[in-house]
Amino acid sequence: MTHALWLRRTSTENNTDPETLDIPLITTRDKQGVMEVSFQHANPYSGHESVLVRLSGGVTDQTACILFDSGTDVDIDGLLEDDEYLTAIVLTHAHLDHYATLGTNLRDGAPVYTSEPTAAILDTVLTEAATNYDISNVDAVVDALEPISDWTTVLGDIEIRPVPAGHTPGAAGFLIRFDDGGETRTMLATGDWTQRSAAGFSGLPTTLSPDAVFLTGATNEEFESDLTAAVETILERVQAGSTVLVTASGLAGVHIAALLAELDTVDIDPPSLSITGHAAKLYETLGYDHPTVTSVPTFDDPDAILEPGAVTIAGPEVPVEGSAAKFYDCVQDDPGATLVQLTSGSVSPVESAGCTVDHFQYSNHPPEAAVDDLVEDLAPRQVVIMHQSGPALSRYKDRYDSFVWATTDRDEYKIYEDGTWVAPPWVNDRVARRLRSQQYGNGSSLGSFIASEGALPDVERSEISLEAEGLDVSSLRTQFRQSAPELSKSKSATQYSDSPVEGENSDDIEHVNEIESRLSRLEAALTDRDDPGSKTHQVRVVDAGDGSLFLRLCNPDDVDQSLNHGDTVTIRLQNTPD
């Protein structure tokens, strides 16, 4: 038999007749039961990144209904029963596909838990998004925010804690732990994740041992190569004296700015860089401060910011609106300028203009092998796949020594009851027994990790390692490594030149020596000692204006025999009379 304590509240809002609302406070049972856990996908036909987790039983027997992320098409009213109440919303990171419906799903006084860095930027992020998307109740969401960094009680014995997740600055996965008859059980909701760092925010740790994982299965095999190619292109165009405009979403702009600013840690000269508009506000709020980066949150004259041989970062990712459009208007007809677009893949980039145009996909997810490695390291009993559909989702079925839930419906599935992690209904008893034998045979347990909370990393920014971010540092060094400036750190300028002429500056001497060194390397690379006229080379035509046309050496590529800015041609060097 079930009993309930009710609160009667009378409302006289808007000067109407009093309305009586009966709200259940605590539901109890004659006999206390054990914990039960179920999940329900909140938007399986849209982003499939949001999930409602229900935990019932324990001290009060009140069901805790926790929504992890509130993406496109999430309707919490349609998910909860009439006698259920939203306990909390947990936001893993500040990307639109994870917060799109936050404002419409606030109810029952539920707090919005998120990491401290994400909470710090969320007001700015939501306010900006509201100008272009159907984002509502920004003030109410900000009022409901509860940034957390340690174990936080949600209800009864149910606690949550953020852990780093890589992916984007401030992103977090969330551990959920509960007590069941003296036994501690723990689950992990990864959100979007990588094991790479993101602008100094470390990746998802593999030292956890959760019993169940709500795992984002989105993958990208090309992120590291795309990121490296984008940085290479930016540096090449800067060195050619081009005015470089980089368009990206706010947090992607912060990420690329931080990486470019840290190039000196691998002996590459960082470019002079301006980060503007929304991205600049996030850059400042997250505490970044680099000497080569100028932050310009607001501006009147984009021409005053754009500079030849320098980088300007603006958003959004395609320059059709916002700050990016203002800068693009200034460079699109300039043959000496370059547009580099970092796009998420969900938008169509600008394909051509009077300036040089490039675009690279910026989708920071792990390669498929990293997902497999993570599951092997975590060794969970349950794996619920998120953020995938169709064949990309089906590839995870029967893939691991865990019960894998790869579903695309809104049904509620129970995954824990009577002290046992439940097998999916489509798994037969023989397979279930085999999996349980493997799971419990490996001795995985969360006890030691829970008892040693110091082992859990915090969601906070630390020093940036370009290798940990996924950049191919070796390739970048080969192309862009400092020469004379690098050597001057340990040797004086006079070791590389004759005695200085009166009035000469040592910096000028070093610059001359650097040029001579580069010319020597070019001569060695461009000529064949036995047959100087036999080598062919590919170059890029760069129109520097004022009637000056330059040829910049580049890697072999398809050749178009025209001399327009940005085209690739093949040349043959030949000896000529003096």
Disulfide bonds with the S-S distance in Angstrom:
none
